[in-house]
Amino acid sequence: MTTTTQHTPGPWTVRRDVLNRELFDVLAPNDDAGKQGVSYSGEHLMVAHQLDSEADARLIAAAPEMVTALAALTEAATYPWDHEPLTTALDTARALLAKIEGKG
């Protein structure tokens, strides 16, 4: 099972808003950076702007990786179980949860 998505590919990152140190922005790579009318924030595309919660910003920034981790889990969790892909997918999911929680 292969998951195809239409979202902006990751990795997305969190940064403190340049105008207000209490707010956070979520940025994605911008393949069109430098093209006329496309570059919104230098080399990055603004996904979310001026969020008042760093935890929310981390969660949003993890969205592309969550899609990948969930796809891997659903693919690995088919019967008969092959433990290696399932273990790898669970390790990826655990690392992603740590990242979302600000521990990774």
Secondary structure, 3 states (H helix, E strand, C coil): CCCCCCCCCCCCEEEECCCCCCCEEEEEECCCCCCCCCCCECCEEEEEEEECCHHHHHHHHCHHHHHHHHHHHHHHCCCCCCHHHHHHHHHHHHHHHHHHCCCC
